[in-house]
Amino acid sequence: MGCTASVHVMPYSTIQVPKSASTIPKSDSTINHVDSANGELVFEEERKQKELQKKQKKLHKKSDGRPGTSESGCRLVDFQMSSTNPSLPQYVETCVEFIREEVMTFVNVPWEELDRGINAEGIYRIPGNKQQVEILQVKLQEDPNVDIRSLDIQVNTVATVLKSFFKDTEPLIPPQLQEELLEAAEIPEKSTRLLGIRGVLRKISPVNYEVLKYFITHLNELSQHKDKHSMDSRNLALCLWPTILRMDFSSYDKMAQSTKIPGEVIQTLIDQCGFFFHGEPEC
């Protein structure tokens, strides 16, 4: 805004038409203008298409009044399920199993004996290599059973891809239950609080519940090796509660006042995983 580009006018005789210009396909579209900033030919049809896409995106956001929903509209039930668990997307299982194996290797084998650089430091907090992330996402979309080891992908990259998966699909804990969950989390007495939270979790649809159970169990296992990767249940919760809950705050002030509780809820789910998901007594 307010900036003007200086244009150096060249003599007509010095202007050279790039070879690619001769390959521009013929179209019923008319050339709307020449972008003086980069010399690209902009077609009227292309401009209209971009405007339509923008309008559709805005319309989608306005029409979807539920907080925390994904723009992609992807549901967990739409993915290929694991052969061993019909309620668990294979995409999730492939990522989690790889992370588990890599972290346990990192935990159990002395660093000097590792045959390659496995480093689980800051798992789920430190993002993976962007290029590796894009490669793995494509491979998993093509085949969710892909052998990640054959791709020479680092563990933090897989964790980043899994976080992106959850961000691009429906929230694990649906928006209509989030307020009830936060209210249960504020009950002062511990046993009553845990029972209240468990009661809300049991209202989640079967597939979402199974994926949440699987993922939280994975995080609980990770937290038990915090001395190796510096990610205890609190750190994992701080990194992942926006991914799991994806809450929509009406104002910045409300967000600032409310973000502590969601983190505590996810930490409680991790710490009390056995009570919430495996029929064990509270700890």
N, C-alpha and C positions, 0 to 999 in steps of 0.2 A: 504494500500500500504506500503510495506517495513516491515510489522509486521509478525513475525512468532510465531505460537502457540507452546508452550511446550507440549509434549505428554508423559504422564506417561504410560509406558507399563506394563500391568498386566499379571501375569502368566495365561496360558490358562485355568488352572483348576478353576480360580476365576471368569472367565467371565461368566455372566449369560445372557441368551437370554430372553429379555422381552416377556411377554405373547402376546403382540400385534404383535410380529413378526410372530407368528404362523397363524395370520389371514390375512397376506399379500396376496392379491388375485393373482392367477396365471395369467401370462400375456405373450404375445409374446415379450413384451419389454425386453431388456436385461439390467442388472444392469451395469451402466456406471462406477460408482465408489462409494466408501464409504466416505462420508464427515467426515474427521477426526475431525472437530470442534465440531460436535454434534452427530456423530454416526448414522445419518439418512441414509437410503438407497436411493440413487438417481437413478431413472430409466432413461434410455436413452430417452424413449418416452416423459417423463415429461420434460426433459431438452429441447428437441426439441420444445415442445409445448410452453414453456416459451420464448424461443428465437423467435418463430413465433409471439407470442403476442407482444413482444417488437418491432419487425420489423413492424407489422401492426400499432402499435401506432405511430411510427416514420413516416411511410408512410402517415398516416392520417393527421398528422400535416403538412407534406410537401405538400400534395396534396390540402389541404384546404387553399387557399391563402387569404381568407377573414379574416381580423382582428376581434377579438371578438366573433368568432363563438364558439359554445360549442363542446367539444369532443364527447359528447353523441349523438349529431345530433338531439336532441329532439326539435320538433316544438310545439308551443303553441296550434296549431289547432289539434294536435294529442291527446290531453287530453280530458277527459270527461268534458263537459261544464255544467255550472250552469243551473238549471231549470228555473231560473228567468232572466238570461242573457246568451243568446246563444253564445256570444263572450268572455265569461269569464270562464277560467278553474275553476271547482269546488274546486280543490286543493287550489287555491289562495283565493277564496271566503271564504272557511272554516277557513283558517288561519287568514285572515284579520278581519272577523267578530268576531272571538274569541278574537283577540288582542283589537279590538274596545271595546267590552263588558268589558274586564278585565281592560283596562285603564280607562274607564268611571267609573267603580266601584271604582277604586283606587282614581279617582279625586273627586267623589261625596260623598263617605262615609268616615267619620273620621277613621283614622288608628286604633284607639282603638276599633272600632265597627266592624271591619272586622272579619269574622268568620274563615279566614285562611290567611296565609301570601301572600298577593298579593303585589308585588313590581315591578313597571314599571320603576324604575330608570334606566336610560341609555338604554332605549328601542332601539333596532337595533344596539347599540354600544357594550353592554356587552353581550357576548355569553351565550347561555343556557347550561345546563348540558349535557355533551356529551352522556351519556347513555339515557337520556330522548329524546335527538335529534334523536338518532337512532331508538328508540321505535316509536316515532311519525312519522318518515319518512316511516317506514314499515306499520304502521296503515293507513296512508294516501294513500299509494300506493295500499293497499288492498281495501280501501273504502274511497274515497275523501270526503264523507259525514259524516265521523266518528265524534262522539260527543267527542270533545277534553276534555270537562269538566269531563267526566267519567274516563279519564286516569290520572287525577291529575297531569297535566303538567303545568309548570310555563310559564308565558307570554313571558319571554325572550327566552325561548326554542322555542316557536312557531315562534317568530320573526327570530331566527336563521335558523329554518327549511325553512321559506319562502325565506330568502336570498339565501339559498342553492338551492332552486328550481329555482330561477331566474339565478343563476350561471350555473346551469346544462342544461338550455334550451337556445334557441336562444336569442340574446340581444333584449330587448324591443325596442330600437332604433337601426335599422340595420346599419351595418358598412358603407354602401355606402352613408348614410345620415349624418354621424357624422361630417365629415369635413365641410359640408354645414351648419350644426347646429352651430358649433363653430365659423364659420365666421359670421353668423347672430348675435351671442352673443357678438361680438366685435364691432358692430355698435354703435357709440357714442350716438346718439339721442335715448332717451328711447322709445318713441312710435314706431319709425321705427324699433328699435331693437326687440321689442315685436312682432310686425307684422311679421318681418322676421323669428323669431323663430316659431311663429304659422304656418307660411307658410310651414316650413320644417316638423313640426309635422303632418300636414295634408297629407303628402306624405307617411306616415307610413301605412302599411297594416291594414285593418279593425280590425283584432283580436289583433294585437300588440298595435294598438292605443287604443282600448277599455281597455286592461289590463293596459297600461301606465296611462290612464285617471283614472281608478279605484284606482291604487296604489298611484298615486300622490295626488289624492283627500284624500285618507287615511292619507298620510303624512301631508297634509295641516291641517287636523283635529287634528292630534297629536300635531303639532307645536303650536296650540292654547292653549295647556295645558303644555307649557314648564316649568312653575313654579313648576309643580308637578313631572316631570320626567327628567328635565334638558336637554331636547332635543328640541332646537329651530330649525328653518328651516335650519340654517347654519350647525348645528351639524348633523342633519339628512342627509343633502346633502353631507357632508364630509364622512360620513359612507357609503352612498349608491350609490354615483355616479359611483364607479367602478363596482358595481353590475348592474346598469341600462345601462351604456354605454359600459363597458368592452372593452376599447380602447386598441389597440396594438401599442406600441411605438417602433420605430426602434432603439432607443438608450436611454441610461440612461439620457444623457443631454437633449434630446428632452422631455423625460418624466418629468424631473425636471422643465423645462420651461413651460410645457403645462398643468400640473395637476391643476393649479389654476382655469383655465377657465372652465373645466368640472364641478368642484364643484359649481362654480357660476351659471352655466347653470341649474343644478338640483335645486339649491336654488331658482332661478328665477321661475322655473316650480312650485315649492311648493308655493312660495309667491303669484304668479300670476295665481294660479290654476283656479280661476273663469274666467279669461280672456281667457286662453288657451283652456279650456275644457267645460265651462258651459255658454258661451255667455255673460259673465258679463263684465263691463268696467274695464280697468286696474286700479290698486290701487297703 
